[in-house]
């Protein structure tokens, strides 16, 4: 099943932990579509961002339970992909001006 790369990659993740992983291990993270698998994520990153991908790790993050007064609700579950890039590859996506 073929998809547009931007249908699979929802948005980049930028946290302190991921910034440290990017500097030390050349890894970046994305929120991906909940039905995406490793192969689709690899192809989407390589097509959209023009970099070589070494490996892809995917995990499903459980949504948190939240309250608003006496009402209880749950945020949706989402999927996170941590992508390891080959040596020498760099993403300008995370660089600041």
Phi and psi restraints in degrees (range 20) as a CNS / XPLOR table:
assign (resid 1 and name C) (resid 2 and name N)
       (resid 2 and name CA) (resid 2 and name C) 1.0 -98.2 20.0 2
assign (resid 2 and name N) (resid 2 and name CA)
       (resid 2 and name C) (resid 3 and name N) 1.0 141.4 20.0 2
assign (resid 2 and name C) (resid 3 and name N)
       (resid 3 and name CA) (resid 3 and name C) 1.0 -135.1 20.0 2
assign (resid 3 and name N) (resid 3 and name CA)
       (resid 3 and name C) (resid 4 and name N) 1.0 158.3 20.0 2
assign (resid 3 and name C) (resid 4 and name N)
       (resid 4 and name CA) (resid 4 and name C) 1.0 -67.2 20.0 2
assign (resid 4 and name N) (resid 4 and name CA)
       (resid 4 and name C) (resid 5 and name N) 1.0 138.4 20.0 2
assign (resid 4 and name C) (resid 5 and name N)
       (resid 5 and name CA) (resid 5 and name C) 1.0 -55.7 20.0 2
assign (resid 5 and name N) (resid 5 and name CA)
       (resid 5 and name C) (resid 6 and name N) 1.0 -31.5 20.0 2
assign (resid 5 and name C) (resid 6 and name N)
       (resid 6 and name CA) (resid 6 and name C) 1.0 -81.5 20.0 2
assign (resid 6 and name N) (resid 6 and name CA)
       (resid 6 and name C) (resid 7 and name N) 1.0 -7.6 20.0 2
assign (resid 6 and name C) (resid 7 and name N)
       (resid 7 and name CA) (resid 7 and name C) 1.0 -79.0 20.0 2
assign (resid 7 and name N) (resid 7 and name CA)
       (resid 7 and name C) (resid 8 and name N) 1.0 -28.9 20.0 2
assign (resid 7 and name C) (resid 8 and name N)
       (resid 8 and name CA) (resid 8 and name C) 1.0 -86.3 20.0 2
assign (resid 8 and name N) (resid 8 and name CA)
       (resid 8 and name C) (resid 9 and name N) 1.0 -45.6 20.0 2
assign (resid 8 and name C) (resid 9 and name N)
       (resid 9 and name CA) (resid 9 and name C) 1.0 -86.2 20.0 2
assign (resid 9 and name N) (resid 9 and name CA)
       (resid 9 and name C) (resid 10 and name N) 1.0 110.0 20.0 2
assign (resid 9 and name C) (resid 10 and name N)
       (resid 10 and name CA) (resid 10 and name C) 1.0 -79.2 20.0 2
assign (resid 10 and name N) (resid 10 and name CA)
       (resid 10 and name C) (resid 11 and name N) 1.0 -54.1 20.0 2
assign (resid 10 and name C) (resid 11 and name N)
       (resid 11 and name CA) (resid 11 and name C) 1.0 -163.6 20.0 2
assign (resid 11 and name N) (resid 11 and name CA)
       (resid 11 and name C) (resid 12 and name N) 1.0 156.9 20.0 2
assign (resid 11 and name C) (resid 12 and name N)
       (resid 12 and name CA) (resid 12 and name C) 1.0 -77.7 20.0 2
assign (resid 12 and name N) (resid 12 and name CA)
       (resid 12 and name C) (resid 13 and name N) 1.0 150.3 20.0 2
assign (resid 12 and name C) (resid 13 and name N)
       (resid 13 and name CA) (resid 13 and name C) 1.0 -100.8 20.0 2
assign (resid 13 and name N) (resid 13 and name CA)
       (resid 13 and name C) (resid 14 and name N) 1.0 137.1 20.0 2
assign (resid 13 and name C) (resid 14 and name N)
       (resid 14 and name CA) (resid 14 and name C) 1.0 -137.5 20.0 2
assign (resid 14 and name N) (resid 14 and name CA)
       (resid 14 and name C) (resid 15 and name N) 1.0 100.4 20.0 2
assign (resid 14 and name C) (resid 15 and name N)
       (resid 15 and name CA) (resid 15 and name C) 1.0 -128.8 20.0 2
assign (resid 15 and name N) (resid 15 and name CA)
       (resid 15 and name C) (resid 16 and name N) 1.0 173.4 20.0 2
assign (resid 15 and name C) (resid 16 and name N)
       (resid 16 and name CA) (resid 16 and name C) 1.0 -63.0 20.0 2
assign (resid 16 and name N) (resid 16 and name CA)
       (resid 16 and name C) (resid 17 and name N) 1.0 -41.8 20.0 2
assign (resid 16 and name C) (resid 17 and name N)
       (resid 17 and name CA) (resid 17 and name C) 1.0 -64.3 20.0 2
assign (resid 17 and name N) (resid 17 and name CA)
       (resid 17 and name C) (resid 18 and name N) 1.0 -43.5 20.0 2
assign (resid 17 and name C) (resid 18 and name N)
       (resid 18 and name CA) (resid 18 and name C) 1.0 -69.5 20.0 2
assign (resid 18 and name N) (resid 18 and name CA)
       (resid 18 and name C) (resid 19 and name N) 1.0 -34.9 20.0 2
assign (resid 18 and name C) (resid 19 and name N)
       (resid 19 and name CA) (resid 19 and name C) 1.0 -63.3 20.0 2
assign (resid 19 and name N) (resid 19 and name CA)
       (resid 19 and name C) (resid 20 and name N) 1.0 -40.3 20.0 2
assign (resid 19 and name C) (resid 20 and name N)
       (resid 20 and name CA) (resid 20 and name C) 1.0 -64.7 20.0 2
assign (resid 20 and name N) (resid 20 and name CA)
       (resid 20 and name C) (resid 21 and name N) 1.0 -40.2 20.0 2
assign (resid 20 and name C) (resid 21 and name N)
       (resid 21 and name CA) (resid 21 and name C) 1.0 -65.3 20.0 2
assign (resid 21 and name N) (resid 21 and name CA)
       (resid 21 and name C) (resid 22 and name N) 1.0 -35.1 20.0 2
assign (resid 21 and name C) (resid 22 and name N)
       (resid 22 and name CA) (resid 22 and name C) 1.0 -66.8 20.0 2
assign (resid 22 and name N) (resid 22 and name CA)
       (resid 22 and name C) (resid 23 and name N) 1.0 -41.4 20.0 2
assign (resid 22 and name C) (resid 23 and name N)
       (resid 23 and name CA) (resid 23 and name C) 1.0 -72.2 20.0 2
assign (resid 23 and name N) (resid 23 and name CA)
       (resid 23 and name C) (resid 24 and name N) 1.0 -38.1 20.0 2
assign (resid 23 and name C) (resid 24 and name N)
       (resid 24 and name CA) (resid 24 and name C) 1.0 -89.8 20.0 2
assign (resid 24 and name N) (resid 24 and name CA)
       (resid 24 and name C) (resid 25 and name N) 1.0 -42.5 20.0 2
assign (resid 24 and name C) (resid 25 and name N)
       (resid 25 and name CA) (resid 25 and name C) 1.0 -119.1 20.0 2
assign (resid 25 and name N) (resid 25 and name CA)
       (resid 25 and name C) (resid 26 and name N) 1.0 7.7 20.0 2
assign (resid 25 and name C) (resid 26 and name N)
       (resid 26 and name CA) (resid 26 and name C) 1.0 57.5 20.0 2
assign (resid 26 and name N) (resid 26 and name CA)
       (resid 26 and name C) (resid 27 and name N) 1.0 47.8 20.0 2
assign (resid 26 and name C) (resid 27 and name N)
       (resid 27 and name CA) (resid 27 and name C) 1.0 -116.9 20.0 2
assign (resid 27 and name N) (resid 27 and name CA)
       (resid 27 and name C) (resid 28 and name N) 1.0 145.5 20.0 2
assign (resid 27 and name C) (resid 28 and name N)
       (resid 28 and name CA) (resid 28 and name C) 1.0 -130.9 20.0 2
assign (resid 28 and name N) (resid 28 and name CA)
       (resid 28 and name C) (resid 29 and name N) 1.0 160.4 20.0 2
assign (resid 28 and name C) (resid 29 and name N)
       (resid 29 and name CA) (resid 29 and name C) 1.0 -130.9 20.0 2
assign (resid 29 and name N) (resid 29 and name CA)
       (resid 29 and name C) (resid 30 and name N) 1.0 147.9 20.0 2
assign (resid 29 and name C) (resid 30 and name N)
       (resid 30 and name CA) (resid 30 and name C) 1.0 -138.3 20.0 2
assign (resid 30 and name N) (resid 30 and name CA)
       (resid 30 and name C) (resid 31 and name N) 1.0 149.9 20.0 2
assign (resid 30 and name C) (resid 31 and name N)
       (resid 31 and name CA) (resid 31 and name C) 1.0 -84.4 20.0 2
assign (resid 31 and name N) (resid 31 and name CA)
       (resid 31 and name C) (resid 32 and name N) 1.0 127.2 20.0 2
assign (resid 31 and name C) (resid 32 and name N)
       (resid 32 and name CA) (resid 32 and name C) 1.0 -120.0 20.0 2
assign (resid 32 and name N) (resid 32 and name CA)
       (resid 32 and name C) (resid 33 and name N) 1.0 165.6 20.0 2
assign (resid 32 and name C) (resid 33 and name N)
       (resid 33 and name CA) (resid 33 and name C) 1.0 -59.1 20.0 2
assign (resid 33 and name N) (resid 33 and name CA)
       (resid 33 and name C) (resid 34 and name N) 1.0 143.8 20.0 2
assign (resid 33 and name C) (resid 34 and name N)
       (resid 34 and name CA) (resid 34 and name C) 1.0 -67.8 20.0 2
assign (resid 34 and name N) (resid 34 and name CA)
       (resid 34 and name C) (resid 35 and name N) 1.0 -16.2 20.0 2
assign (resid 34 and name C) (resid 35 and name N)
       (resid 35 and name CA) (resid 35 and name C) 1.0 -101.0 20.0 2
assign (resid 35 and name N) (resid 35 and name CA)
       (resid 35 and name C) (resid 36 and name N) 1.0 2.7 20.0 2
assign (resid 35 and name C) (resid 36 and name N)
       (resid 36 and name CA) (resid 36 and name C) 1.0 -74.4 20.0 2
assign (resid 36 and name N) (resid 36 and name CA)
       (resid 36 and name C) (resid 37 and name N) 1.0 148.0 20.0 2
assign (resid 36 and name C) (resid 37 and name N)
       (resid 37 and name CA) (resid 37 and name C) 1.0 -115.1 20.0 2
assign (resid 37 and name N) (resid 37 and name CA)
       (resid 37 and name C) (resid 38 and name N) 1.0 -179.2 20.0 2
assign (resid 37 and name C) (resid 38 and name N)
       (resid 38 and name CA) (resid 38 and name C) 1.0 -61.3 20.0 2
assign (resid 38 and name N) (resid 38 and name CA)
       (resid 38 and name C) (resid 39 and name N) 1.0 -41.8 20.0 2
assign (resid 38 and name C) (resid 39 and name N)
       (resid 39 and name CA) (resid 39 and name C) 1.0 -65.5 20.0 2
assign (resid 39 and name N) (resid 39 and name CA)
       (resid 39 and name C) (resid 40 and name N) 1.0 -43.9 20.0 2
assign (resid 39 and name C) (resid 40 and name N)
       (resid 40 and name CA) (resid 40 and name C) 1.0 -63.5 20.0 2
assign (resid 40 and name N) (resid 40 and name CA)
       (resid 40 and name C) (resid 41 and name N) 1.0 -40.7 20.0 2
assign (resid 40 and name C) (resid 41 and name N)
       (resid 41 and name CA) (resid 41 and name C) 1.0 -65.9 20.0 2
assign (resid 41 and name N) (resid 41 and name CA)
       (resid 41 and name C) (resid 42 and name N) 1.0 -43.3 20.0 2
assign (resid 41 and name C) (resid 42 and name N)
       (resid 42 and name CA) (resid 42 and name C) 1.0 -58.2 20.0 2
assign (resid 42 and name N) (resid 42 and name CA)
       (resid 42 and name C) (resid 43 and name N) 1.0 -49.1 20.0 2
assign (resid 42 and name C) (resid 43 and name N)
       (resid 43 and name CA) (resid 43 and name C) 1.0 -64.4 20.0 2
assign (resid 43 and name N) (resid 43 and name CA)
       (resid 43 and name C) (resid 44 and name N) 1.0 -38.5 20.0 2
assign (resid 43 and name C) (resid 44 and name N)
       (resid 44 and name CA) (resid 44 and name C) 1.0 -66.4 20.0 2
assign (resid 44 and name N) (resid 44 and name CA)
       (resid 44 and name C) (resid 45 and name N) 1.0 -43.2 20.0 2
assign (resid 44 and name C) (resid 45 and name N)
       (resid 45 and name CA) (resid 45 and name C) 1.0 -66.1 20.0 2
assign (resid 45 and name N) (resid 45 and name CA)
       (resid 45 and name C) (resid 46 and name N) 1.0 -44.2 20.0 2
assign (resid 45 and name C) (resid 46 and name N)
       (resid 46 and name CA) (resid 46 and name C) 1.0 -64.7 20.0 2
assign (resid 46 and name N) (resid 46 and name CA)
       (resid 46 and name C) (resid 47 and name N) 1.0 -38.4 20.0 2
assign (resid 46 and name C) (resid 47 and name N)
       (resid 47 and name CA) (resid 47 and name C) 1.0 -74.7 20.0 2
assign (resid 47 and name N) (resid 47 and name CA)
       (resid 47 and name C) (resid 48 and name N) 1.0 -44.0 20.0 2
assign (resid 47 and name C) (resid 48 and name N)
       (resid 48 and name CA) (resid 48 and name C) 1.0 -78.2 20.0 2
assign (resid 48 and name N) (resid 48 and name CA)
       (resid 48 and name C) (resid 49 and name N) 1.0 -37.0 20.0 2
assign (resid 48 and name C) (resid 49 and name N)
       (resid 49 and name CA) (resid 49 and name C) 1.0 -110.3 20.0 2
assign (resid 49 and name N) (resid 49 and name CA)
       (resid 49 and name C) (resid 50 and name N) 1.0 -3.1 20.0 2
assign (resid 49 and name C) (resid 50 and name N)
       (resid 50 and name CA) (resid 50 and name C) 1.0 56.7 20.0 2
assign (resid 50 and name N) (resid 50 and name CA)
       (resid 50 and name C) (resid 51 and name N) 1.0 48.7 20.0 2
assign (resid 50 and name C) (resid 51 and name N)
       (resid 51 and name CA) (resid 51 and name C) 1.0 -129.6 20.0 2
assign (resid 51 and name N) (resid 51 and name CA)
       (resid 51 and name C) (resid 52 and name N) 1.0 161.6 20.0 2
assign (resid 51 and name C) (resid 52 and name N)
       (resid 52 and name CA) (resid 52 and name C) 1.0 -93.6 20.0 2
assign (resid 52 and name N) (resid 52 and name CA)
       (resid 52 and name C) (resid 53 and name N) 1.0 128.8 20.0 2
assign (resid 52 and name C) (resid 53 and name N)
       (resid 53 and name CA) (resid 53 and name C) 1.0 -99.2 20.0 2
assign (resid 53 and name N) (resid 53 and name CA)
       (resid 53 and name C) (resid 54 and name N) 1.0 130.5 20.0 2
assign (resid 53 and name C) (resid 54 and name N)
       (resid 54 and name CA) (resid 54 and name C) 1.0 -86.5 20.0 2
assign (resid 54 and name N) (resid 54 and name CA)
       (resid 54 and name C) (resid 55 and name N) 1.0 -48.9 20.0 2
assign (resid 54 and name C) (resid 55 and name N)
       (resid 55 and name CA) (resid 55 and name C) 1.0 -153.7 20.0 2
assign (resid 55 and name N) (resid 55 and name CA)
       (resid 55 and name C) (resid 56 and name N) 1.0 162.8 20.0 2
assign (resid 55 and name C) (resid 56 and name N)
       (resid 56 and name CA) (resid 56 and name C) 1.0 -133.8 20.0 2
assign (resid 56 and name N) (resid 56 and name CA)
       (resid 56 and name C) (resid 57 and name N) 1.0 128.6 20.0 2
assign (resid 56 and name C) (resid 57 and name N)
       (resid 57 and name CA) (resid 57 and name C) 1.0 -115.7 20.0 2
assign (resid 57 and name N) (resid 57 and name CA)
       (resid 57 and name C) (resid 58 and name N) 1.0 133.7 20.0 2
assign (resid 57 and name C) (resid 58 and name N)
       (resid 58 and name CA) (resid 58 and name C) 1.0 -123.5 20.0 2
assign (resid 58 and name N) (resid 58 and name CA)
       (resid 58 and name C) (resid 59 and name N) 1.0 140.5 20.0 2
assign (resid 58 and name C) (resid 59 and name N)
       (resid 59 and name CA) (resid 59 and name C) 1.0 -142.1 20.0 2
assign (resid 59 and name N) (resid 59 and name CA)
       (resid 59 and name C) (resid 60 and name N) 1.0 147.6 20.0 2
assign (resid 59 and name C) (resid 60 and name N)
       (resid 60 and name CA) (resid 60 and name C) 1.0 -96.1 20.0 2
assign (resid 60 and name N) (resid 60 and name CA)
       (resid 60 and name C) (resid 61 and name N) 1.0 125.9 20.0 2
assign (resid 60 and name C) (resid 61 and name N)
       (resid 61 and name CA) (resid 61 and name C) 1.0 -99.8 20.0 2
assign (resid 61 and name N) (resid 61 and name CA)
       (resid 61 and name C) (resid 62 and name N) 1.0 124.9 20.0 2
assign (resid 61 and name C) (resid 62 and name N)
       (resid 62 and name CA) (resid 62 and name C) 1.0 -74.8 20.0 2
assign (resid 62 and name N) (resid 62 and name CA)
       (resid 62 and name C) (resid 63 and name N) 1.0 137.0 20.0 2
assign (resid 62 and name C) (resid 63 and name N)
       (resid 63 and name CA) (resid 63 and name C) 1.0 -70.6 20.0 2
assign (resid 63 and name N) (resid 63 and name CA)
       (resid 63 and name C) (resid 64 and name N) 1.0 149.9 20.0 2
assign (resid 63 and name C) (resid 64 and name N)
       (resid 64 and name CA) (resid 64 and name C) 1.0 -87.3 20.0 2
assign (resid 64 and name N) (resid 64 and name CA)
       (resid 64 and name C) (resid 65 and name N) 1.0 151.4 20.0 2
assign (resid 64 and name C) (resid 65 and name N)
       (resid 65 and name CA) (resid 65 and name C) 1.0 -83.1 20.0 2
assign (resid 65 and name N) (resid 65 and name CA)
       (resid 65 and name C) (resid 66 and name N) 1.0 132.1 20.0 2
assign (resid 65 and name C) (resid 66 and name N)
       (resid 66 and name CA) (resid 66 and name C) 1.0 -129.5 20.0 2
assign (resid 66 and name N) (resid 66 and name CA)
       (resid 66 and name C) (resid 67 and name N) 1.0 150.0 20.0 2
assign (resid 66 and name C) (resid 67 and name N)
       (resid 67 and name CA) (resid 67 and name C) 1.0 -117.4 20.0 2
assign (resid 67 and name N) (resid 67 and name CA)
       (resid 67 and name C) (resid 68 and name N) 1.0 146.3 20.0 2
assign (resid 67 and name C) (resid 68 and name N)
       (resid 68 and name CA) (resid 68 and name C) 1.0 -131.5 20.0 2
assign (resid 68 and name N) (resid 68 and name CA)
       (resid 68 and name C) (resid 69 and name N) 1.0 92.9 20.0 2
assign (resid 68 and name C) (resid 69 and name N)
       (resid 69 and name CA) (resid 69 and name C) 1.0 69.3 20.0 2
assign (resid 69 and name N) (resid 69 and name CA)
       (resid 69 and name C) (resid 70 and name N) 1.0 -123.6 20.0 2
assign (resid 69 and name C) (resid 70 and name N)
       (resid 70 and name CA) (resid 70 and name C) 1.0 -91.1 20.0 2
assign (resid 70 and name N) (resid 70 and name CA)
       (resid 70 and name C) (resid 71 and name N) 1.0 -1.2 20.0 2
assign (resid 70 and name C) (resid 71 and name N)
       (resid 71 and name CA) (resid 71 and name C) 1.0 -94.8 20.0 2
assign (resid 71 and name N) (resid 71 and name CA)
       (resid 71 and name C) (resid 72 and name N) 1.0 137.9 20.0 2
assign (resid 71 and name C) (resid 72 and name N)
       (resid 72 and name CA) (resid 72 and name C) 1.0 -116.0 20.0 2
assign (resid 72 and name N) (resid 72 and name CA)
       (resid 72 and name C) (resid 73 and name N) 1.0 133.7 20.0 2
assign (resid 72 and name C) (resid 73 and name N)
       (resid 73 and name CA) (resid 73 and name C) 1.0 -142.1 20.0 2
assign (resid 73 and name N) (resid 73 and name CA)
       (resid 73 and name C) (resid 74 and name N) 1.0 167.7 20.0 2
assign (resid 73 and name C) (resid 74 and name N)
       (resid 74 and name CA) (resid 74 and name C) 1.0 -125.9 20.0 2
assign (resid 74 and name N) (resid 74 and name CA)
       (resid 74 and name C) (resid 75 and name N) 1.0 133.1 20.0 2
assign (resid 74 and name C) (resid 75 and name N)
       (resid 75 and name CA) (resid 75 and name C) 1.0 -73.8 20.0 2
assign (resid 75 and name N) (resid 75 and name CA)
       (resid 75 and name C) (resid 76 and name N) 1.0 154.0 20.0 2
assign (resid 75 and name C) (resid 76 and name N)
       (resid 76 and name CA) (resid 76 and name C) 1.0 -70.9 20.0 2
assign (resid 76 and name N) (resid 76 and name CA)
       (resid 76 and name C) (resid 77 and name N) 1.0 152.0 20.0 2
assign (resid 76 and name C) (resid 77 and name N)
       (resid 77 and name CA) (resid 77 and name C) 1.0 -72.0 20.0 2
assign (resid 77 and name N) (resid 77 and name CA)
       (resid 77 and name C) (resid 78 and name N) 1.0 152.5 20.0 2
assign (resid 77 and name C) (resid 78 and name N)
       (resid 78 and name CA) (resid 78 and name C) 1.0 -144.6 20.0 2
assign (resid 78 and name N) (resid 78 and name CA)
       (resid 78 and name C) (resid 79 and name N) 1.0 163.6 20.0 2
assign (resid 78 and name C) (resid 79 and name N)
       (resid 79 and name CA) (resid 79 and name C) 1.0 -114.3 20.0 2
assign (resid 79 and name N) (resid 79 and name CA)
       (resid 79 and name C) (resid 80 and name N) 1.0 136.0 20.0 2
assign (resid 79 and name C) (resid 80 and name N)
       (resid 80 and name CA) (resid 80 and name C) 1.0 -118.3 20.0 2
assign (resid 80 and name N) (resid 80 and name CA)
       (resid 80 and name C) (resid 81 and name N) 1.0 137.2 20.0 2
assign (resid 80 and name C) (resid 81 and name N)
       (resid 81 and name CA) (resid 81 and name C) 1.0 -120.0 20.0 2
assign (resid 81 and name N) (resid 81 and name CA)
       (resid 81 and name C) (resid 82 and name N) 1.0 127.8 20.0 2
assign (resid 81 and name C) (resid 82 and name N)
       (resid 82 and name CA) (resid 82 and name C) 1.0 -106.2 20.0 2
assign (resid 82 and name N) (resid 82 and name CA)
       (resid 82 and name C) (resid 83 and name N) 1.0 118.5 20.0 2
assign (resid 82 and name C) (resid 83 and name N)
       (resid 83 and name CA) (resid 83 and name C) 1.0 -108.7 20.0 2
assign (resid 83 and name N) (resid 83 and name CA)
       (resid 83 and name C) (resid 84 and name N) 1.0 124.6 20.0 2
assign (resid 83 and name C) (resid 84 and name N)
       (resid 84 and name CA) (resid 84 and name C) 1.0 -96.4 20.0 2
assign (resid 84 and name N) (resid 84 and name CA)
       (resid 84 and name C) (resid 85 and name N) 1.0 126.8 20.0 2
assign (resid 84 and name C) (resid 85 and name N)
       (resid 85 and name CA) (resid 85 and name C) 1.0 -94.7 20.0 2
assign (resid 85 and name N) (resid 85 and name CA)
       (resid 85 and name C) (resid 86 and name N) 1.0 154.9 20.0 2
assign (resid 85 and name C) (resid 86 and name N)
       (resid 86 and name CA) (resid 86 and name C) 1.0 -65.6 20.0 2
assign (resid 86 and name N) (resid 86 and name CA)
       (resid 86 and name C) (resid 87 and name N) 1.0 159.5 20.0 2
assign (resid 86 and name C) (resid 87 and name N)
       (resid 87 and name CA) (resid 87 and name C) 1.0 -58.5 20.0 2
assign (resid 87 and name N) (resid 87 and name CA)
       (resid 87 and name C) (resid 88 and name N) 1.0 137.6 20.0 2
assign (resid 87 and name C) (resid 88 and name N)
       (resid 88 and name CA) (resid 88 and name C) 1.0 88.7 20.0 2
assign (resid 88 and name N) (resid 88 and name CA)
       (resid 88 and name C) (resid 89 and name N) 1.0 -14.5 20.0 2
assign (resid 88 and name C) (resid 89 and name N)
       (resid 89 and name CA) (resid 89 and name C) 1.0 -83.3 20.0 2
assign (resid 89 and name N) (resid 89 and name CA)
       (resid 89 and name C) (resid 90 and name N) 1.0 142.4 20.0 2
assign (resid 89 and name C) (resid 90 and name N)
       (resid 90 and name CA) (resid 90 and name C) 1.0 -142.4 20.0 2
assign (resid 90 and name N) (resid 90 and name CA)
       (resid 90 and name C) (resid 91 and name N) 1.0 147.2 20.0 2
assign (resid 90 and name C) (resid 91 and name N)
       (resid 91 and name CA) (resid 91 and name C) 1.0 -109.2 20.0 2
assign (resid 91 and name N) (resid 91 and name CA)
       (resid 91 and name C) (resid 92 and name N) 1.0 127.5 20.0 2
assign (resid 91 and name C) (resid 92 and name N)
       (resid 92 and name CA) (resid 92 and name C) 1.0 -80.2 20.0 2
assign (resid 92 and name N) (resid 92 and name CA)
       (resid 92 and name C) (resid 93 and name N) 1.0 -5.6 20.0 2
assign (resid 92 and name C) (resid 93 and name N)
       (resid 93 and name CA) (resid 93 and name C) 1.0 -59.9 20.0 2
assign (resid 93 and name N) (resid 93 and name CA)
       (resid 93 and name C) (resid 94 and name N) 1.0 -36.5 20.0 2
assign (resid 93 and name C) (resid 94 and name N)
       (resid 94 and name CA) (resid 94 and name C) 1.0 -97.6 20.0 2
assign (resid 94 and name N) (resid 94 and name CA)
       (resid 94 and name C) (resid 95 and name N) 1.0 -4.3 20.0 2
assign (resid 94 and name C) (resid 95 and name N)
       (resid 95 and name CA) (resid 95 and name C) 1.0 -75.5 20.0 2
assign (resid 95 and name N) (resid 95 and name CA)
       (resid 95 and name C) (resid 96 and name N) 1.0 138.6 20.0 2
assign (resid 95 and name C) (resid 96 and name N)
       (resid 96 and name CA) (resid 96 and name C) 1.0 -92.6 20.0 2
assign (resid 96 and name N) (resid 96 and name CA)
       (resid 96 and name C) (resid 97 and name N) 1.0 157.8 20.0 2
